[in-house]
C-alpha cells in the first residue's frame, strides 16, 4: 500500500471519548496517523436510523 493511502473507519457512540484511544493504539502499533476526521450524522440520517430500528 502506498504511503498515505490507508484509511480506517471507526463507528462509535461517543467519538470524542474513543478517538484518542484509537489514535494511541494505532501509533503504538507503528502507524503514522496524519489526521482524524469526525463525521456526525445529519438529523435526517439519525431519524431514519431510529425509524428502521423500530
N, CA, C and O atoms as a CHARMM CRD file, in Angstrom:
* protein
*
  216
    1    1 UNK  N      0.84300  -1.17400   0.00000 PROA 1      0.00000
    2    1 UNK  CA     0.00000   0.00000   0.00000 PROA 1      0.00000
    3    1 UNK  C      0.88800   1.23800   0.00000 PROA 1      0.00000
    4    1 UNK  O      1.87900   1.29400   0.72800 PROA 1      0.00000
    5    2 UNK  N      0.54300   2.21200  -0.80000 PROA 2      0.00000
    6    2 UNK  CA     1.32700   3.43400  -0.85800 PROA 2      0.00000
    7    2 UNK  C      1.18300   4.22200   0.42800 PROA 2      0.00000
    8    2 UNK  O      0.13600   4.20900   1.07600 PROA 2      0.00000
    9    3 UNK  N      2.25500   4.90900   0.78300 PROA 3      0.00000
   10    3 UNK  CA     2.22400   5.74500   1.96800 PROA 3      0.00000
   11    3 UNK  C      1.13000   6.79800   1.82900 PROA 3      0.00000
   12    3 UNK  O      1.05900   7.48900   0.81300 PROA 3      0.00000
   13    4 UNK  N      0.28100   6.92300   2.84100 PROA 4      0.00000
   14    4 UNK  CA    -0.77500   7.92300   2.82600 PROA 4      0.00000
   15    4 UNK  C     -2.06700   7.46000   2.19800 PROA 4      0.00000
   16    4 UNK  O     -3.02900   8.22700   2.14500 PROA 4      0.00000
   17    5 UNK  N     -2.12300   6.21700   1.71500 PROA 5      0.00000
   18    5 UNK  CA    -3.33500   5.76700   1.03900 PROA 5      0.00000
   19    5 UNK  C     -4.26000   4.95000   1.93400 PROA 5      0.00000
   20    5 UNK  O     -5.37400   4.62900   1.51900 PROA 5      0.00000
   21    6 UNK  N     -3.84200   4.60800   3.12800 PROA 6      0.00000
   22    6 UNK  CA    -4.66300   3.78100   4.01700 PROA 6      0.00000
   23    6 UNK  C     -5.66600   4.63900   4.77800 PROA 6      0.00000
   24    6 UNK  O     -5.37200   5.77100   5.16000 PROA 6      0.00000
   25    7 UNK  N     -6.85900   4.07700   4.99000 PROA 7      0.00000
   26    7 UNK  CA    -7.89500   4.75400   5.76800 PROA 7      0.00000
   27    7 UNK  C     -8.51300   3.75700   6.72800 PROA 7      0.00000
   28    7 UNK  O     -8.54300   2.55400   6.47000 PROA 7      0.00000
   29    8 UNK  N     -8.99600   4.27300   7.82100 PROA 8      0.00000
   30    8 UNK  CA    -9.66900   3.45100   8.81700 PROA 8      0.00000
   31    8 UNK  C    -10.94500   4.16100   9.22300 PROA 8      0.00000
   32    8 UNK  O    -10.92600   5.34900   9.54400 PROA 8      0.00000
   33    9 UNK  N    -12.04500   3.44200   9.21100 PROA 9      0.00000
   34    9 UNK  CA   -13.33200   3.98700   9.63000 PROA 9      0.00000
   35    9 UNK  C    -13.73800   3.29600  10.92300 PROA 9      0.00000
   36    9 UNK  O    -13.80600   2.06900  10.99200 PROA 9      0.00000
   37   10 UNK  N    -14.00500   4.09700  11.94400 PROA 10     0.00000
   38   10 UNK  CA   -14.40400   3.56800  13.24000 PROA 10     0.00000
   39   10 UNK  C    -15.75200   4.18800  13.60300 PROA 10     0.00000
   40   10 UNK  O    -15.90000   5.41000  13.58200 PROA 10     0.00000
   41   11 UNK  N    -16.71900   3.36200  13.93000 PROA 11     0.00000
   42   11 UNK  CA   -18.02600   3.84900  14.36300 PROA 11     0.00000
   43   11 UNK  C    -18.11000   3.73600  15.87800 PROA 11     0.00000
   44   11 UNK  O    -17.78000   2.70000  16.45500 PROA 11     0.00000
   45   12 UNK  N    -18.55600   4.81500  16.51300 PROA 12     0.00000
   46   12 UNK  CA   -18.66400   4.81100  17.97000 PROA 12     0.00000
   47   12 UNK  C    -19.78100   5.75000  18.40000 PROA 12     0.00000
   48   12 UNK  O    -20.06200   6.74300  17.72900 PROA 12     0.00000
   49   13 UNK  N    -20.40800   5.43400  19.50900 PROA 13     0.00000
   50   13 UNK  CA   -21.45400   6.30200  20.04100 PROA 13     0.00000
   51   13 UNK  C    -20.86900   7.60200  20.59500 PROA 13     0.00000
   52   13 UNK  O    -21.48600   8.66000  20.46800 PROA 13     0.00000
   53   14 UNK  N    -19.69300   7.53400  21.20300 PROA 14     0.00000
   54   14 UNK  CA   -19.04700   8.71800  21.78200 PROA 14     0.00000
   55   14 UNK  C    -17.68000   8.89400  21.13600 PROA 14     0.00000
   56   14 UNK  O    -16.66300   8.44900  21.66800 PROA 14     0.00000
   57   15 UNK  N    -17.67300   9.54500  19.99000 PROA 15     0.00000
   58   15 UNK  CA   -16.45100   9.68100  19.19000 PROA 15     0.00000
   59   15 UNK  C    -15.34800  10.39900  19.96400 PROA 15     0.00000
   60   15 UNK  O    -14.19000   9.98600  19.91000 PROA 15     0.00000
   61   16 UNK  N    -15.69200  11.46300  20.68000 PROA 16     0.00000
   62   16 UNK  CA   -14.66500  12.22300  21.39300 PROA 16     0.00000
   63   16 UNK  C    -14.00400  11.40400  22.49500 PROA 16     0.00000
   64   16 UNK  O    -12.84300  11.64300  22.82800 PROA 16     0.00000
   65   17 UNK  N    -14.71300  10.45800  23.05700 PROA 17     0.00000
   66   17 UNK  CA   -14.12300   9.60500  24.09200 PROA 17     0.00000
   67   17 UNK  C    -13.27100   8.49700  23.49100 PROA 17     0.00000
   68   17 UNK  O    -12.26600   8.09800  24.08000 PROA 17     0.00000
   69   18 UNK  N    -13.66400   7.99900  22.32500 PROA 18     0.00000
   70   18 UNK  CA   -12.99800   6.84700  21.72000 PROA 18     0.00000
   71   18 UNK  C    -11.79300   7.23900  20.85800 PROA 18     0.00000
   72   18 UNK  O    -10.78800   6.52900  20.84400 PROA 18     0.00000
   73   19 UNK  N    -11.88800   8.34500  20.15400 PROA 19     0.00000
   74   19 UNK  CA   -10.85100   8.72700  19.18500 PROA 19     0.00000
   75   19 UNK  C     -9.43400   8.74500  19.75700 PROA 19     0.00000
   76   19 UNK  O     -8.53100   8.20100  19.12000 PROA 19     0.00000
   77   20 UNK  N     -9.19500   9.34000  20.92100 PROA 20     0.00000
   78   20 UNK  CA    -7.81800   9.34100  21.44200 PROA 20     0.00000
   79   20 UNK  C     -7.24900   7.94200  21.67000 PROA 20     0.00000
   80   20 UNK  O     -6.05900   7.71200  21.45400 PROA 20     0.00000
   81   21 UNK  N     -8.09000   7.01300  22.10200 PROA 21     0.00000
   82   21 UNK  CA    -7.62900   5.63700  22.33400 PROA 21     0.00000
   83   21 UNK  C     -7.31100   4.92800  21.02000 PROA 21     0.00000
   84   21 UNK  O     -6.35400   4.15800  20.93500 PROA 21     0.00000
   85   22 UNK  N     -8.12100   5.19500  20.00000 PROA 22     0.00000
   86   22 UNK  CA    -7.87100   4.59800  18.68500 PROA 22     0.00000
   87   22 UNK  C     -6.55800   5.12200  18.12500 PROA 22     0.00000
   88   22 UNK  O     -5.73900   4.34800  17.62900 PROA 22     0.00000
   89   23 UNK  N     -6.35300   6.43100  18.20200 PROA 23     0.00000
   90   23 UNK  CA    -5.10500   7.02900  17.68900 PROA 23     0.00000
   91   23 UNK  C     -3.90400   6.49800  18.46400 PROA 23     0.00000
   92   23 UNK  O     -2.88100   6.15900  17.87000 PROA 23     0.00000
   93   24 UNK  N     -4.02500   6.42700  19.77300 PROA 24     0.00000
   94   24 UNK  CA    -2.91600   5.92000  20.60200 PROA 24     0.00000
   95   24 UNK  C     -2.57500   4.48300  20.23100 PROA 24     0.00000
   96   24 UNK  O     -1.39900   4.13300  20.13500 PROA 24     0.00000
   97   25 UNK  N     -3.58600   3.64900  20.02200 PROA 25     0.00000
   98   25 UNK  CA    -3.34400   2.24800  19.65500 PROA 25     0.00000
   99   25 UNK  C     -2.68200   2.14700  18.29000 PROA 25     0.00000
  100   25 UNK  O     -1.77300   1.33900  18.09800 PROA 25     0.00000
  101   26 UNK  N     -3.13200   2.96000  17.34200 PROA 26     0.00000
  102   26 UNK  CA    -2.53000   2.93400  16.00400 PROA 26     0.00000
  103   26 UNK  C     -1.07400   3.36300  16.04600 PROA 26     0.00000
  104   26 UNK  O     -0.21200   2.70700  15.45900 PROA 26     0.00000
  105   27 UNK  N     -0.79800   4.45600  16.73400 PROA 27     0.00000
  106   27 UNK  CA     0.59100   4.94500  16.84900 PROA 27     0.00000
  107   27 UNK  C      1.44700   3.92000  17.58400 PROA 27     0.00000
  108   27 UNK  O      2.59400   3.68300  17.20500 PROA 27     0.00000
  109   28 UNK  N      0.90100   3.31700  18.62400 PROA 28     0.00000
  110   28 UNK  CA     1.63000   2.29500  19.36500 PROA 28     0.00000
  111   28 UNK  C      1.96700   1.08300  18.51700 PROA 28     0.00000
  112   28 UNK  O      2.94700   0.38500  18.77700 PROA 28     0.00000
  113   29 UNK  N      1.14000   0.83200  17.49100 PROA 29     0.00000
  114   29 UNK  CA     1.38000  -0.29000  16.58600 PROA 29     0.00000
  115   29 UNK  C      2.27500   0.10400  15.41000 PROA 29     0.00000
  116   29 UNK  O      2.53600  -0.70200  14.51700 PROA 29     0.00000
  117   30 UNK  N      2.74100   1.36000  15.42300 PROA 30     0.00000
  118   30 UNK  CA     3.66400   1.78700  14.37800 PROA 30     0.00000
  119   30 UNK  C      3.03700   2.55800  13.23000 PROA 30     0.00000
  120   30 UNK  O      3.72700   2.88400  12.26300 PROA 30     0.00000
  121   31 UNK  N      1.76600   2.85200  13.31000 PROA 31     0.00000
  122   31 UNK  CA     1.10800   3.60100  12.22800 PROA 31     0.00000
  123   31 UNK  C      1.45100   5.08100  12.33600 PROA 31     0.00000
  124   31 UNK  O      1.69600   5.60100  13.42500 PROA 31     0.00000
  125   32 UNK  N      1.46300   5.74500  11.19000 PROA 32     0.00000
  126   32 UNK  CA     1.63500   7.19800  11.15200 PROA 32     0.00000
  127   32 UNK  C      0.24600   7.80500  10.94400 PROA 32     0.00000
  128   32 UNK  O     -0.30300   7.74300   9.84400 PROA 32     0.00000
  129   33 UNK  N     -0.31000   8.38100  11.98300 PROA 33     0.00000
  130   33 UNK  CA    -1.63100   8.98900  11.89400 PROA 33     0.00000
  131   33 UNK  C     -1.45300  10.42600  11.42200 PROA 33     0.00000
  132   33 UNK  O     -0.85700  11.25300  12.11100 PROA 33     0.00000
  133   34 UNK  N     -1.97500  10.70300  10.24700 PROA 34     0.00000
  134   34 UNK  CA    -1.80700  12.02700   9.64700 PROA 34     0.00000
  135   34 UNK  C     -2.98600  12.94600   9.93900 PROA 34     0.00000
  136   34 UNK  O     -2.88200  14.15900   9.75500 PROA 34     0.00000
  137   35 UNK  N     -4.09600  12.39200  10.38800 PROA 35     0.00000
  138   35 UNK  CA    -5.24800  13.22500  10.69100 PROA 35     0.00000
  139   35 UNK  C     -6.42500  12.39100  11.14200 PROA 35     0.00000
  140   35 UNK  O     -6.47700  11.17900  10.93300 PROA 35     0.00000
  141   36 UNK  N     -7.35900  13.06600  11.76200 PROA 36     0.00000
  142   36 UNK  CA    -8.58100  12.42400  12.22700 PROA 36     0.00000
  143   36 UNK  C     -9.74400  13.31000  11.80100 PROA 36     0.00000
  144   36 UNK  O     -9.72300  14.51900  12.03200 PROA 36     0.00000
  145   37 UNK  N    -10.75500  12.71600  11.18200 PROA 37     0.00000
  146   37 UNK  CA   -11.96300  13.44600  10.80000 PROA 37     0.00000
  147   37 UNK  C    -13.14400  12.81500  11.50800 PROA 37     0.00000
  148   37 UNK  O    -13.27200  11.59100  11.55100 PROA 37     0.00000
  149   38 UNK  N    -13.99300  13.63800  12.05300 PROA 38     0.00000
  150   38 UNK  CA   -15.19200  13.16400  12.72800 PROA 38     0.00000
  151   38 UNK  C    -16.38700  13.49700  11.85200 PROA 38     0.00000
  152   38 UNK  O    -16.58300  14.64900  11.46200 PROA 38     0.00000
  153   39 UNK  N    -17.17300  12.49700  11.54900 PROA 39     0.00000
  154   39 UNK  CA   -18.38000  12.66900  10.75300 PROA 39     0.00000
  155   39 UNK  C    -19.57500  12.38200  11.64700 PROA 39     0.00000
  156   39 UNK  O    -19.71100  11.28400  12.18700 PROA 39     0.00000
  157   40 UNK  N    -20.42800  13.36400  11.79700 PROA 40     0.00000
  158   40 UNK  CA   -21.63100  13.19900  12.59300 PROA 40     0.00000
  159   40 UNK  C    -22.82000  13.08900  11.65200 PROA 40     0.00000
  160   40 UNK  O    -22.88300  13.79300  10.64400 PROA 40     0.00000
  161   41 UNK  N    -23.75900  12.21300  11.97200 PROA 41     0.00000
  162   41 UNK  CA   -24.91500  12.05800  11.08200 PROA 41     0.00000
  163   41 UNK  C    -25.78500  13.31300  11.10500 PROA 41     0.00000
  164   41 UNK  O    -25.85800  14.02500  12.10600 PROA 41     0.00000
  165   42 UNK  N    -26.43300  13.55700   9.98700 PROA 42     0.00000
  166   42 UNK  CA   -27.39300  14.65800   9.93100 PROA 42     0.00000
  167   42 UNK  C    -28.62300  14.26200  10.74200 PROA 42     0.00000
  168   42 UNK  O    -28.78800  13.09400  11.09500 PROA 42     0.00000
  169   43 UNK  N    -29.47200  15.21900  11.03200 PROA 43     0.00000
  170   43 UNK  CA   -30.69800  14.92800  11.75500 PROA 43     0.00000
  171   43 UNK  C    -31.55200  13.92400  10.98600 PROA 43     0.00000
  172   43 UNK  O    -32.17400  13.04300  11.58000 PROA 43     0.00000
  173   44 UNK  N    -31.57600  14.06500   9.66400 PROA 44     0.00000
  174   44 UNK  CA   -32.34700  13.13800   8.82600 PROA 44     0.00000
  175   44 UNK  C    -31.78900  11.71700   8.91700 PROA 44     0.00000
  176   44 UNK  O    -32.55200  10.75900   9.04000 PROA 44     0.00000
  177   45 UNK  N    -30.46100  11.57700   8.85800 PROA 45     0.00000
  178   45 UNK  CA   -29.84500  10.25000   8.95800 PROA 45     0.00000
  179   45 UNK  C    -30.13000   9.61300  10.31500 PROA 45     0.00000
  180   45 UNK  O    -30.41900   8.41900  10.39300 PROA 45     0.00000
  181   46 UNK  N    -30.05200  10.40200  11.38000 PROA 46     0.00000
  182   46 UNK  CA   -30.32600   9.87900  12.70900 PROA 46     0.00000
  183   46 UNK  C    -31.77200   9.43600  12.83800 PROA 46     0.00000
  184   46 UNK  O    -32.05700   8.38900  13.41900 PROA 46     0.00000
  185   47 UNK  N    -32.67900  10.22600  12.30000 PROA 47     0.00000
  186   47 UNK  CA   -34.11100   9.87600  12.33600 PROA 47     0.00000
  187   47 UNK  C    -34.36900   8.58000  11.56900 PROA 47     0.00000
  188   47 UNK  O    -35.05300   7.68400  12.06400 PROA 47     0.00000
  189   48 UNK  N    -33.82200   8.48600  10.36800 PROA 48     0.00000
  190   48 UNK  CA   -34.04400   7.28200   9.56100 PROA 48     0.00000
  191   48 UNK  C    -33.48400   6.04100  10.24200 PROA 48     0.00000
  192   48 UNK  O    -34.07500   4.96500  10.15500 PROA 48     0.00000
  193   49 UNK  N    -32.37400   6.18100  10.90400 PROA 49     0.00000
  194   49 UNK  CA   -31.80200   5.04400  11.62400 PROA 49     0.00000
  195   49 UNK  C    -32.74300   4.59800  12.73700 PROA 49     0.00000
  196   49 UNK  O    -32.97000   3.40300  12.92400 PROA 49     0.00000
  197   50 UNK  N    -33.28600   5.55700  13.47000 PROA 50     0.00000
  198   50 UNK  CA   -34.21800   5.22400  14.55300 PROA 50     0.00000
  199   50 UNK  C    -35.48700   4.58300  14.01800 PROA 50     0.00000
  200   50 UNK  O    -36.00400   3.63700  14.61200 PROA 50     0.00000
  201   51 UNK  N    -35.98800   5.08600  12.90800 PROA 51     0.00000
  202   51 UNK  CA   -37.21400   4.54400  12.32000 PROA 51     0.00000
  203   51 UNK  C    -36.99700   3.10900  11.85000 PROA 51     0.00000
  204   51 UNK  O    -37.87600   2.26400  12.02000 PROA 51     0.00000
  205   52 UNK  N    -35.85200   2.82800  11.26800 PROA 52     0.00000
  206   52 UNK  CA   -35.55100   1.47000  10.78100 PROA 52     0.00000
  207   52 UNK  C    -35.42400   0.47700  11.91500 PROA 52     0.00000
  208   52 UNK  O    -35.73100  -0.70100  11.72900 PROA 52     0.00000
  209   53 UNK  N    -34.97800   0.91400  13.09200 PROA 53     0.00000
  210   53 UNK  CA   -34.76000   0.02000  14.21200 PROA 53     0.00000
  211   53 UNK  C    -36.04800  -0.37100  14.91700 PROA 53     0.00000
  212   53 UNK  O    -36.04800  -1.31000  15.71300 PROA 53     0.00000
  213   54 UNK  N    -37.15300   0.32900  14.64300 PROA 54     0.00000
  214   54 UNK  CA   -38.40700   0.02000  15.33000 PROA 54     0.00000
  215   54 UNK  C    -39.24500  -0.95200  14.53500 PROA 54     0.00000
  216   54 UNK  O    -40.33700  -1.32200  14.96600 PROA 54     0.00000
